[in-house]
Structures are given as structure tokens and as C-alpha cells.
Amino acid sequence: MEQDTFDIIKSSGEKAKFSLDKLKASLNQIGADKQTVNQIIDKVRDEIYQGISTKEIYNRAYALLKKNKSHLASRYKLKKAIYELGPTGFPFERFIGAILKYSGYETEIGKTLLGQCVNHEIDVVAHKNDKTVVIECKFHREEGLKCNVKIPLYINSRYNDVKAFWNSNPKNGINLKEGWVVTNTRFTEDAIKYGKCVNLYLLSWDYPKNDGLKDRIDRLGLYPITVSTLLTNREKQFLLSRDVVLCRELIGDVFYLDHLGISETRKKRILNEIKMLCNR
């Protein structure tokens, strides 16, 4: 049986046709060399079977990358690493704030803004030049879940309440003109349609096309600390509890590794992995 006739099971539970070309494209995208790509393709081709899950295919590719080139394995596990920012959504909010900070914004996390009717705690408030943006983050811990239209409907009503009060206050200097909804998963078609209709900016794993969360992270080299293949889960949670969310932040705060009692040899490997990742 040809590989492209096999059905695979996606994280959402939906069936799809397996594509070696898609797997090859994802490996090329993280910067894997031709030999590594061919090695992984050959292994998956030999082990593919009807009804295999995308998770199992991912695990096979990830294991080979981790064995040979840990920084590529880190890039490959980006989506999973964002889920690992949980269980609460707060590290994800800080992560989004950090991405915007490196894009030239001044950011505030968990700020309470007055509304015309009630007060609202906003996940991220970002300022750049003469522009202020209010951002609500929707973090999902489980793969396959999508943000349906109820999420932007609810957030747009909060945004409009904040905007009405903000724009009526001359002390603010500039008008509030933009509200965002950011998720680590995907939006349904109706959610995207509604967002476009009311001018609410939506940012998800792969939306907008070529400028989604994944694209921005890769472009800026702003990977979450959870992508590391060398840090243990306990060490990652310690760093997150100290507000070290980005790999890039750890380069400047090496003393955290000393605090964890990590040996010089292992510390050198961890920092080397992170530098290769961030300086892509």
C-alpha cells in the first residue's frame, strides 16, 4: 500500500491522508539538513500503518532529532512546548508579552482597565508609538481544541466597554483602536469571520497566514523555555516560577542554573543548545 493512502488520526480526532511531503516540509522548516530529513523520512515510511496518530509520527521524528541534534528537536517540539507552559494561562500571557516586547512594544501583564460599565483585568496591554493594544489570551492545555466564535464575541464586548471609557478620557492622549485575541491553538472559521467583521485582530498558532504565532517565534528566535530538550520538567517549572519564560532570557540570567545546582559541563550544553536555537 502506498504511504499517501494511509489514514492518520489528528489530535482533534479527525482523519486525514498521510503526506510524506508535509513531514519533509516541517523538517525543512526547522533547518534540518538533507541527511537528517532523509533518515527520518525513511524511518517513518518503514513504520507507518493505517490509523497511526500524528502524535506517534511526531514522537518518531522527535526521538531521532533529539538523538542527533537537540536544537532542531527543540524547534520541532515548539507547539508541544507551548502547551507545557500550563497548567495556568499566566506563563502564556507573559510569553505573548515577551514576544511583543521584542517587537518594539512596551507591555504590562494583568493590568486592570476601567470600562464604561465595569472594570476589566486585561491579560496584556501593549504600547508602541501612538498605538495602545489590549490583548486577551486564550490558553488551551489540550491539543485539538479550537477557539470557537464565543471567545471573540465575549472578548469584543469587553474590549468595547474598555474602549468606550478609555476614549472618553482626554488624559489618555491617544484613542484605543485595537483589540486582540491570542490563542495557542486554532480559531474556527466562524471565529475568524467574526473577528474580521468587527475588526478584532486574531492571532493563533497558524493565523494570520505566514504571520501566526509559530511564524513570529521562528522569525524572532523567541522560543519558550519549555522547548529545551536538556532541562528537566522540574527545572523548567522552577524557571517559569521565576518568570523566566524565554530561552533568550536564560542567557542573561545564567545564575538560575547555578541555583538549580546544575554542573558546569551540563550548564555549558544547555546554554549551547539555547544559543543555537535563538541565533538561528
N, C-alpha and C positions, 0 to 999 in steps of 0.2 A: 504493500500500500504506500502511495506517495505521501510525503510528510504534509503537504498542503491540504490533504483530505482529512486529516485528523481534527477532531473537535477538541478544543481545550475549554476549561471552565475558568472564567474570570472571577475576580474577588467578589463581584456583585452577584455571582451565581449564574450569570448569563453564559451562553455558549458562543464560541467564535472559532473560526478556522485558524489553525496554527500557521504561522508565517515565519520561515527562516529569515526572510528579508527584513522583517520587523526586528527580530532578535539581533541580526547583524547591524542594523541601523542604530539600535540602542547601545551596542558595544562600541561602535564607531564614534558615537556622540560623546562618550566619556573619555575618548582619547586612547582606546586600546589599539595596540599595533596589530598588523595583519596576522602575524603568527598566533597571537593570543586569541584573536577573533576566530580564526580557523579551528584552533584547538577546542574552543568552547562549542562552536557550531557542530563539529564532528561528534563531540560527546553527547550533545542534546539530540542530534539526529539519530544516534545509536540507541538512545534511551527513551525516545518519545513513544507514547502509547495513547490509545483512544481514551479521551476523558481526563487526561492529565491536567492538573490545575496550573494556572500561571504562577502560583506560589512555588510549586515544585520545580518548574523550569527556572524560575528566578534563583532558587536555592542552589541548583546545579551550577549555574553560571557564576553566582556569587562565591561559591566554595573554591572554584578554580581561580578566580581573580584574587581572592584573599590569600591563596597559597603562593601566588607568583608576584602580584603587585598590589599591595594593600591600599595605596592611594586611589587606584582605579576601583577597587572594591568599595571604598568609601563613597566615591561618586555614584557607583551603581546602586548603592543602598539608600540614596537620598530620600526617596519617597517614604520608605520604611522608617528612616531616621527621624523624619518629621512627626510621624505617629508616636515615636518614642519620646517626644517632648512632653507627653502627658504624664500622669493622668489628668491633671487640671489643664485648662487652656492658657494659664498665665505665662508659662515659658514660650508658648507660641505667639502670644501678644508681644512679648519682649523681642522675640525673633523677628517679627514683622517690623517693629520699631527700629531694630538694628539695621535691617535692610534699607529702610527709608533714610536712616541717618547717613549711611554710606552713599546714598543717592543725593545728599545735599540738604536733607530736611533736618530741622530741629524737632525732636519728638518728646512727648510726655505720655507716660503709660498710666492707665487707670485714673484719668482726670475727671472730676465731676463738673459738668457744664449745666448752667441754668437753662431751662426750657421755658416756653411761654406758659405751659400748663404745669409741668413737673420738672424736677431735676433729673439728670441722666448721668450715670457713670459711663464714660466713653473709654473703650479699650486703648485706642491710640489717637492722640491729637498731634498733627504734624504741620509745621510751618516752613514755608520756603518762599523767599522774596515777598511778594504781596499776596500770597496764597495760604489759606489755612484749610486743612482737610481733616474731617472727623472719620475715623475708621473703626468699624466693628469687626471682630474676628470670630469666625465660627470654626471651632476645632472639633474634628471627629477623631475618636480613638480607634474606630473600626474601619477597615478597608471596605470599599464597595458602597458605602453610604454617600448619598448626594445631597446637596443643599437644594431643597425644593423652593417653590415660589413663595412659601410662607415666610422664609427667612428675610429676603429683601423687602417683602411687604411690611413686615414688622419693623425692620431697621429703618426703612424710609420714613415711617411715621415718627420715629424717634428723631431722626435727622431733621425733619421738617419742623418739629417742635423746638429743637435747639436753634435751628437757623432763624426761625421767626423772632426769638428773643435776641439772639446774637446781632442780627442785622438792624434791630431797633435801637441798639445801644451805640451811640456815636463814639464812645470811648474805645471801641474795638478797632476803629480806624479803617479796617477793610471788611468787606462783606464775606460771609461764609458762603461759598459757592459749590462745594464738592463734598459728597459723602461716598464712602467706600464700604464694600462688604468683601472680606478676605476669608477664604477657606482653604484648608489643606487637601480637600477632596475636589469634587467637580460640582458644577451647577446643572440643574435640569434645563431643558430647552425653555420652559415657561419662565424660569427664574431669570435666564439671560434676556428673554424677550421683555420681561417686566423691567429689568434694570435699564435696558436701552430706552424704553418708553418714558421712564421718569428721570433719566439722566443720572442714575446711580451707578457708580463705577464698580464693576465686579472683577475680582482677581482670584483665580483658583489655580490649581496645580498646572493646568494647561490652557487657561483662558486669561486674557486675550491670546489669540494665536501668535506664537513667536515672542510673546511678552508676558507669559504666565509666570507663576511663582518659580517653577523649575528653571525657566529661561533666565530669569533675573538672578537666581542663586548662582547658576553656572557662569553667567556673564561677569558677575561681580566677585566671584570666588567667596561668597558669604555662606559657607556651609555650617549647619548646626553641629554642636559638639558631639551629638549622638551619632554622627556618621563614622566616627573613629572605629577602626577595627582592632585597635590595640588597647584602648581604655576599657575597663570592665564596666558593667552596668552600675555597680556601686560607686565607682569613680565618676561616672557621668552624672549620676544623681547628686553627688557631692558638689560637682562644679555648677550644675544647674541651681542648686540651693544657694550658691554664692553668686548668682546672677551672671555666670559665665555661660553664655548661650551660643556664641560663635566660636568656631575653631580659631579664627583670627584673633579673638580676644585672649585666648590662652597663650599665644606667642608673647604677648606683652605682660602676662601675669603668670610667669613660669613658677613663681613661689607656691602656687596652689599644688603643683605636682610634688614639690618638696614637702608640703604639708601632708600630702597623702602617703608619704614615705616611699615614693617611687625611686628606684635605684637610678644612678646616673646613666647606666647603659640603656635601661628601658626608657628613661626620660628622653634620651637622645633619639631613640627610634620613634617615639611618639611625636616629638617636635619635627622630625624629618618628614614623617608622614603628613603632618598638618601643613608644613611649608610647601610641600609638593602639591598638596590639594589647593591651597589658597593662591599660590602663584602660578596657576595654570596659564 
